[in-house]
């Protein structure tokens, strides 16, 4: 009897859909051995794409505070089957798993689908996914899922170039290269190359042994950790905690506070972030071992 694979994802631009389909390809090619089911999470009231700028920034507090929206029920073939492996694709919004992903995890359907099932998480992001993955680990633990692997594909351009290209893509829908700016998002070559991760996962599932799956994925480039971005994420989470709670509590001042937050966020990216970079570089020799330990932890699947 074929082993059952479930691919869960939510993708606005189609990028994450391409990634999970490529990773699932080795299973699709062996139809006698595997049955692959796709579950695209759908909200009752979906978010627009491209994003109007005001809607994009207005999503911040609910996104960061992990306030769910209502989802449509998963299909019957997802609810009523027990799967041998789940490939779990997710986006990061404001340093947190996206609202559609949080909405699924907080729905009444998630535990029944995820419980006691091996899960490989797959993210496609600009570059800051590390602490979002930590938040997702907690959900998976509480839902009694078995996290056995993680793949994090990112935009390889520098932090500031990728800010410009992702904002252009999200607010206009233009992904392609234009002027001096490169194409937005994860490169087509890297997305196509993600098939190799599916082959690695398939080999471990075939042996019914996921013990060394994550080291094998890391060895093949599935997870890159940039210590400076981890530092930026930690600072960002502290700042976002303050802003999100302020906006949620001051409902009558929300439109004004969202405008202030937008200005602050742009200033943080273009002014504060470079300032943080200088001491980070200067402290490299002193903190080398600490950062090495941090990198090894974040490349893994365990939860502190």
Secondary structure as the mmCIF struct_conf table of DSSP 4:
data_model
#
loop_
_struct_conf.conf_type_id
_struct_conf.id
_struct_conf.beg_label_comp_id
_struct_conf.beg_label_asym_id
_struct_conf.beg_label_seq_id
_struct_conf.end_label_comp_id
_struct_conf.end_label_asym_id
_struct_conf.end_label_seq_id
HELX_LH_PP_P HELX_LH_PP_P1 UNK A 2 UNK A 2
STRN STRN1 UNK A 3 UNK A 9
BEND BEND1 UNK A 12 UNK A 14
HELX_RH_AL_P HELX_RH_AL_P1 UNK A 15 UNK A 28
TURN_TY1_P TURN_TY1_P1 UNK A 29 UNK A 29
TURN_TY1_P TURN_TY1_P2 UNK A 31 UNK A 33
STRN STRN2 UNK A 34 UNK A 40
STRN STRN3 UNK A 43 UNK A 43
BEND BEND2 UNK A 44 UNK A 45
HELX_LH_PP_P HELX_LH_PP_P2 UNK A 46 UNK A 48
BEND BEND3 UNK A 49 UNK A 50
HELX_LH_PP_P HELX_LH_PP_P3 UNK A 51 UNK A 52
HELX_RH_AL_P HELX_RH_AL_P2 UNK A 53 UNK A 58
TURN_TY1_P TURN_TY1_P3 UNK A 59 UNK A 59
HELX_RH_AL_P HELX_RH_AL_P3 UNK A 60 UNK A 64
TURN_TY1_P TURN_TY1_P4 UNK A 65 UNK A 66
STRN STRN4 UNK A 71 UNK A 71
HELX_LH_PP_P HELX_LH_PP_P4 UNK A 72 UNK A 75
HELX_RH_AL_P HELX_RH_AL_P4 UNK A 76 UNK A 79
TURN_TY1_P TURN_TY1_P5 UNK A 80 UNK A 80
BEND BEND4 UNK A 84 UNK A 84
STRN STRN5 UNK A 85 UNK A 90
STRN STRN6 UNK A 92 UNK A 93
TURN_TY1_P TURN_TY1_P6 UNK A 94 UNK A 95
STRN STRN7 UNK A 96 UNK A 97
HELX_RH_AL_P HELX_RH_AL_P5 UNK A 99 UNK A 105
TURN_TY1_P TURN_TY1_P7 UNK A 106 UNK A 106
BEND BEND5 UNK A 107 UNK A 109
HELX_RH_AL_P HELX_RH_AL_P6 UNK A 110 UNK A 114
TURN_TY1_P TURN_TY1_P8 UNK A 115 UNK A 116
STRN STRN8 UNK A 118 UNK A 125
BEND BEND6 UNK A 126 UNK A 127
HELX_RH_AL_P HELX_RH_AL_P7 UNK A 130 UNK A 142
TURN_TY1_P TURN_TY1_P9 UNK A 143 UNK A 144
STRN STRN9 UNK A 146 UNK A 154
BEND BEND7 UNK A 157 UNK A 157
HELX_RH_AL_P HELX_RH_AL_P8 UNK A 159 UNK A 172
BEND BEND8 UNK A 176 UNK A 176
STRN STRN10 UNK A 178 UNK A 178
TURN_TY1_P TURN_TY1_P10 UNK A 179 UNK A 180
STRN STRN11 UNK A 181 UNK A 181
BEND BEND9 UNK A 185 UNK A 186
HELX_RH_AL_P HELX_RH_AL_P9 UNK A 188 UNK A 193
TURN_TY1_P TURN_TY1_P11 UNK A 194 UNK A 194
HELX_RH_AL_P HELX_RH_AL_P10 UNK A 195 UNK A 206
TURN_TY1_P TURN_TY1_P12 UNK A 207 UNK A 208
TURN_TY1_P TURN_TY1_P13 UNK A 211 UNK A 212
HELX_RH_AL_P HELX_RH_AL_P11 UNK A 213 UNK A 219
TURN_TY1_P TURN_TY1_P14 UNK A 220 UNK A 221
BEND BEND10 UNK A 222 UNK A 222
HELX_RH_AL_P HELX_RH_AL_P12 UNK A 227 UNK A 249
HELX_RH_3T_P HELX_RH_3T_P1 UNK A 251 UNK A 253
HELX_RH_AL_P HELX_RH_AL_P13 UNK A 254 UNK A 267
HELX_RH_PI_P HELX_RH_PI_P1 UNK A 268 UNK A 272
HELX_RH_AL_P HELX_RH_AL_P14 UNK A 273 UNK A 282
TURN_TY1_P TURN_TY1_P15 UNK A 283 UNK A 283
HELX_RH_AL_P HELX_RH_AL_P15 UNK A 284 UNK A 298
TURN_TY1_P TURN_TY1_P16 UNK A 299 UNK A 299
BEND BEND11 UNK A 300 UNK A 300
#
